[in-house]
Amino acid sequence: MTLSGHAIGDGLRGLRHNVTMTVAMVLTTAISLTLLGAGLIVARMTDQMRDMYSAKVEVTVYLTVTQSQKDPDCGGATCQDLGRKLRDDPDVAAVSYQSQAAAWQQYQKMFASQPDMLAIADQSALNASFQVKLENPQRYARINARYANAPGVETVTGQSEVLDRMFTLLNGIRNATIAVALVMALATLLLISNMVQVAAFARRTETAIMRLVGASRWRTQVPFVVEAVVAAIIGAAVAIGGLATAKKFLIESALGPVMRAGVLPPLDTAALAWVAPWLAGAAVALATVSSYLTLRLYVRL
């Protein structure tokens, strides 16, 4: 067996000698990585939702009722000038006009099963409008500033304001989850450091003998790094399994209908496949850095 093979074998045997500490580190690592993975998945879903809804977001420029009645087909100078400015606007991707009659037909279709709503309205009370699709939905404020006070315009409304509030909430949840994960990661670092110190103290006689017979410092340190890395990888596997279980039994049962309806992007296996390497890499980095620094700074082997 090579020198590195002996070192790895010693590290694996060390895991069995410190079962309690190993289990504690696995569980702590699993919890912190589960929270980190959840935060990353929420961030990914937020980006997917932004892309999904951005294609649907429109700004509506409502004309006054007087303008709508006076020029039902948008053939007059005021309506034509407004439509031309919107189509020439660099922030606008597409423009369509909805007449007062078309708005009334849409209203009737929307409230076909509610006679009371049909009874309280008529065509003359509705507004004609321009439906505007933006190049960048987040630039709603520019359209509002340019056209809110234009001749014949009553108001400018945009769905992006509602979406911005929703994305702010989702980003807050994501940031809070990652913040808790970072606190747990700090706890994991301290636990790994403590485990390495305890393991080194328990095997101090063995390592002292190895040093006396010529073993390098690297040879005596590697087994402890291996212990920490293996325990962290097991913790990452537990975290990935926990996320998969939560997806199947919690997320799909609670949000499955909403996802199938297209309100939320689907949480599929690809999301877990995407986050798994990040968690595994974080586990290895966490364990390697913590154990190496502990051995260099606090343990003399």
C-alpha positions in Angstrom: 0.0 0.0 0.0 1.3 3.5 -0.8 2.0 6.2 1.7 -1.2 8.0 0.8 -3.1 4.8 1.0 -1.9 4.2 4.5 -2.9 7.7 5.5 -6.4 7.3 4.0 -6.8 4.0 5.8 -5.7 5.6 9.1 -8.3 8.3 8.6 -11.1 5.9 7.9 -10.2 3.9 11.0 -10.2 7.1 13.0 -13.8 7.7 12.1 -14.7 4.5 13.9 -12.7 5.6 17.0 -14.7 8.9 17.3 -18.2 7.8 16.4 -20.0 10.4 18.6 -18.0 13.3 17.2 -18.3 12.0 13.7 -22.1 11.7 14.0 -22.3 15.2 15.4 -20.2 16.6 12.6 -22.3 14.8 9.9 -25.5 16.1 11.3 -24.3 19.7 11.7 -22.9 19.7 8.2 -26.1 18.2 6.8 -28.2 20.8 8.4 -26.1 23.7 7.3 -25.8 22.3 3.7 -29.6 21.6 3.6 -30.2 25.3 4.4 -27.6 26.4 1.9 -29.1 24.1 -0.8 -32.6 25.4 -0.1 -31.4 29.0 -0.4 -29.7 28.2 -3.7 -32.8 26.5 -5.1 -35.0 29.4 -4.0 -32.5 31.8 -5.8 -32.7 29.6 -8.9 -36.5 29.5 -8.8 -36.6 33.3 -8.3 -34.5 33.8 -11.5 -36.8 31.4 -13.4 -39.9 33.2 -12.2 -38.5 36.5 -13.2 -37.8 35.2 -16.7 -41.2 33.4 -16.9 -43.2 36.5 -15.9 -41.1 39.0 -17.6 -42.3 37.7 -21.0 -45.9 38.2 -19.8 -45.7 41.6 -18.1 -47.4 44.4 -19.9 -48.0 48.1 -19.2 -51.5 49.5 -20.0 -51.9 53.1 -21.0 -55.6 53.9 -20.4 -57.2 56.7 -22.4 -59.8 59.0 -20.8 -63.5 58.0 -21.2 -64.0 61.2 -23.2 -61.2 60.3 -25.6 -62.4 56.7 -25.8 -65.9 57.8 -26.8 -64.9 60.6 -29.1 -62.4 58.4 -31.1 -63.5 54.8 -30.8 -61.3 53.5 -33.7 -58.2 55.6 -32.7 -58.3 57.5 -36.0 -58.0 61.0 -34.5 -54.8 63.0 -34.1 -54.5 62.6 -30.3 -54.7 58.8 -30.4 -52.6 58.4 -33.5 -49.9 60.6 -32.1 -49.8 58.7 -28.8 -49.7 55.3 -30.6 -46.9 56.5 -32.9 -44.8 57.7 -29.9 -45.3 54.4 -28.1 -44.3 52.4 -31.2 -41.2 54.6 -31.7 -40.2 54.4 -28.0 -36.9 52.4 -27.6 -38.2 50.8 -24.4 -41.3 49.4 -26.1 -41.2 46.0 -27.8 -44.8 45.9 -29.1 -48.0 47.9 -28.9 -51.7 47.0 -29.5 -54.8 49.1 -29.2 -58.0 48.0 -27.4 -61.1 50.0 -28.2 -63.9 50.7 -25.8 -66.1 48.1 -27.6 -63.3 45.5 -27.3 -62.9 46.3 -23.6 -66.6 45.8 -23.1 -66.5 42.4 -24.8 -63.6 41.4 -22.6 -65.5 42.6 -19.5 -68.6 40.6 -20.4 -66.5 37.5 -21.0 -64.7 37.9 -17.7 -67.9 38.3 -15.6 -70.2 36.1 -17.7 -71.1 34.1 -14.6 -71.7 37.2 -12.4 -74.8 39.0 -13.5 -74.5 41.6 -10.7 -71.1 42.7 -12.2 -72.6 43.0 -15.7 -75.6 45.0 -14.4 -73.4 47.7 -12.8 -71.4 48.5 -15.9 -71.8 49.4 -19.5 -69.6 50.1 -22.5 -69.6 53.9 -22.1 -67.9 53.6 -18.7 -64.9 51.7 -19.9 -61.6 53.0 -21.2 -59.9 52.3 -24.5 -56.2 51.5 -23.9 -52.9 50.7 -25.4 -51.4 47.4 -24.3 -47.6 47.9 -24.2 -45.0 45.1 -24.0 -41.6 46.4 -22.8 -38.1 45.4 -23.8 -37.2 45.4 -20.2 -40.2 45.0 -17.8 -38.3 46.7 -15.0 -38.4 50.0 -16.9 -42.0 50.5 -16.2 -41.3 53.8 -14.4 -39.9 55.3 -17.6 -43.1 54.6 -19.5 -45.2 56.0 -16.6 -43.1 59.2 -16.5 -43.3 59.7 -20.3 -47.0 59.1 -20.9 -48.9 59.5 -17.6 -49.6 63.2 -18.5 -49.8 62.8 -22.3 -52.9 64.3 -24.0 -55.9 61.9 -23.8 -54.3 59.6 -21.2 -56.0 58.9 -17.9 -53.5 56.6 -16.2 -50.6 54.2 -16.8 -50.6 50.9 -14.9 -48.0 48.1 -14.8 -47.9 44.6 -13.5 -44.2 44.9 -12.7 -44.9 46.8 -9.5 -46.7 43.7 -8.1 -44.0 41.4 -9.3 -41.3 43.5 -7.8 -42.9 43.1 -4.4 -43.1 39.4 -4.9 -39.5 39.1 -5.9 -38.5 41.3 -3.0 -40.2 38.8 -0.7 -38.6 35.8 -2.4 -35.2 37.4 -2.3 -35.7 38.1 1.5 -36.5 34.4 2.1 -33.5 33.3 0.1 -31.1 35.7 1.9 -32.5 34.7 5.3 -32.0 31.0 4.5 -28.5 31.5 3.3 -27.7 33.7 6.4 -28.8 30.9 8.7 -26.8 28.4 6.6 -23.7 30.6 7.0 -24.2 30.6 10.8 -24.5 26.8 10.7 -21.4 26.6 8.5 -19.5 28.5 11.2 -20.8 26.0 13.8 -19.6 23.2 11.5 -16.2 24.8 11.2 -15.8 25.0 15.0 -17.1 21.4 15.4 -14.6 20.1 12.8 -11.9 21.9 14.5 -12.9 20.5 17.9 -13.1 17.0 16.4 -9.7 17.2 14.9 -8.2 18.4 18.2 -9.9 15.6 20.2 -8.8 13.0 17.6 -5.2 14.3 17.6 -5.1 14.2 21.4 -6.5 10.7 21.5 -3.8 9.4 19.1 -1.0 11.6 20.4 1.2 8.6 21.4 0.7 6.9 18.0 1.6 10.0 16.1 4.6 10.7 18.4 6.0 7.3 17.7 5.4 7.8 13.9 7.4 11.1 14.1 10.2 9.4 16.0 10.6 6.7 13.3 10.8 9.3 10.5 7.2 10.0 9.4 6.8 13.4 7.9 4.4 16.0 9.4 2.2 15.6 6.3 2.0 11.9 6.9 0.7 12.4 10.4 -1.8 15.1 9.5 -3.4 13.6 6.4 -5.5 11.0 8.4 -7.2 13.7 10.4 -8.0 15.7 7.2 -9.4 12.5 5.7 -11.6 12.0 8.7 -13.1 15.4 8.4 -13.6 15.3 4.6 -15.3 11.9 4.7 -17.6 13.0 7.5 -18.4 16.2 5.6 -19.1 14.3 2.4 -21.5 12.0 4.3 -23.2 15.1 5.6 -23.5 16.5 2.1 -25.1 13.2 1.0 -27.6 13.4 3.9 -28.4 17.0 2.9 -29.0 16.1 -0.7 -31.2 13.2 0.4 -33.1 15.6 2.7 -33.7 18.0 -0.1 -34.9 15.2 -2.4 -37.3 14.0 0.4 -38.6 17.5 1.0 -39.2 17.9 -2.7 -41.2 14.7 -3.0 -43.2 14.7 0.1 -43.6 18.4 1.1 -43.1 20.7 -1.9 -44.9 18.5 -4.5 -47.8 17.9 -2.3 -48.2 21.5 -1.2 -47.2 23.4 -4.3 -47.7 20.7 -7.0 -51.0 22.2 -8.3 -49.6 25.7 -8.4 -46.5 24.5 -10.3 -48.6 22.5 -12.8 -50.8 25.6 -13.4 -47.7 27.5 -14.4 -47.8 30.0 -11.5 -44.5 28.8 -10.1 -41.7 27.2 -12.1 -41.5 23.4 -11.5 -39.0 22.1 -8.9 -37.7 19.1 -10.9 -34.8 16.7 -10.5 -32.6 19.0 -12.6 -32.7 21.5 -9.7 -31.3 18.9 -7.3 -28.7 17.8 -9.9 -27.7 21.4 -10.2 -27.3 22.1 -6.5 -25.7 18.7 -5.5 -22.2 19.5 -6.8 -22.3 22.9 -5.0 -23.1 21.2 -1.7 -20.5 18.5 -2.2 -17.8 21.0 -3.1 -18.8 23.2 -0.1 -18.6 20.2 2.2 -15.1 19.2 1.0 -13.8 22.8 1.2 -15.3 23.3 4.6 -13.7 20.2 6.0 -10.4 20.6 4.3 -9.8 24.2 5.3 -11.0 23.8 8.9 -9.0 20.6 9.6 -5.8 21.9 7.9 -5.9 25.2 9.8 -6.6 23.5 13.1 -3.7 21.2 12.6 -1.3 24.0 11.6 -2.4 26.5 14.3 -3.4 24.5 17.3 -2.1 20.9 17.0 1.6 20.0 16.9 2.1 16.6 15.3 
